[in-house]
Amino acid sequence: MVTRVDLTATPGTERAVMGASATLIDLTGPHAPTFHTLVARDPRTGETAYELTASELTSVIAELGP
């Protein structure tokens, strides 16, 4: 459902892991916005979705940055 950035990755790198959850945001109620977290079971939860080294991140930033 989602990936999330792993904050325990080596500094200067980026690693994302698989997750089995989603967030539903209700914008219509009197207390809007209301956030609902939906959690599912997935045997792949916690597996690496992608991992970028420091040099790969530098290349991406150079290509896509201002």
C-alpha positions in Angstrom: 0.0 0.0 0.0 2.7 2.5 1.0 6.4 2.7 1.4 8.0 4.8 4.1 11.4 6.2 4.5 13.5 4.3 7.0 15.0 6.9 9.3 17.5 4.3 10.6 19.3 4.2 7.2 23.0 5.2 7.1 23.2 9.0 7.1 23.5 10.5 3.6 21.6 7.6 2.1 17.9 6.9 1.6 16.1 3.6 2.2 12.4 2.9 2.0 10.6 -0.1 3.3 7.3 -1.7 2.3 4.3 -1.0 4.5 0.8 -2.4 4.8 -1.2 0.7 5.7 -2.9 3.7 4.3 -4.2 7.0 5.6 -7.7 8.1 4.8 -8.2 11.9 5.2 -11.8 13.0 5.8 -12.3 16.7 4.8 -16.0 16.8 5.1 -16.8 16.5 8.8 -17.2 19.2 11.4 -13.8 18.4 12.9 -12.1 18.2 9.5 -9.5 17.2 8.7 -9.7 13.8 10.4 -7.1 11.2 9.7 -7.8 7.5 9.8 -5.0 5.0 9.6 -5.9 1.7 7.9 -3.6 -1.2 8.7 -3.5 -4.5 6.8 -1.4 -7.7 7.2 1.3 -8.2 4.6 4.2 -10.7 4.8 6.4 -8.2 2.9 6.1 -5.4 5.5 9.5 -4.2 6.4 11.2 -5.4 3.2 13.3 -2.9 1.3 11.3 -1.1 -1.4 14.4 0.9 -2.6 17.7 2.0 -1.4 19.9 4.8 -2.7 23.6 5.4 -1.9 25.0 8.9 -1.2 26.3 9.1 -4.8 23.0 8.0 -6.3 21.2 10.7 -4.2 23.7 13.3 -5.3 23.0 12.4 -9.0 19.2 12.5 -8.5 19.4 15.9 -6.8 21.7 17.3 -9.5 19.3 16.1 -12.2 16.0 17.1 -10.6 17.0 20.0 -8.4 16.7 23.7 -9.3 
